Amino acid sequence: MTAGAVAVGAVALGAFAIGAIAVGAVAIGRLRILEARIEKLSVETLTVEHLSVQSKDP
């Protein structure tokens, strides 16, 4: 192998690693957004259920 081929291979491997890290970061960001939406929905649902139970009490 020549030094040029080694350099090209190293650049390609580095680009692949950076791409994998970027994809992982995006996936983690999306999971956090989804988790926040689920938590917000849960809080709103619990609040609505709590209010409906209170309104039914004599």
Buried (B, 14 or more C-beta within 10 A) or exposed (E): EEEEEEEEEEEEEEEEEEEEEEEEEEEEEEEEEEEEEEEEEEEEEEEEEEEEEEEEEE
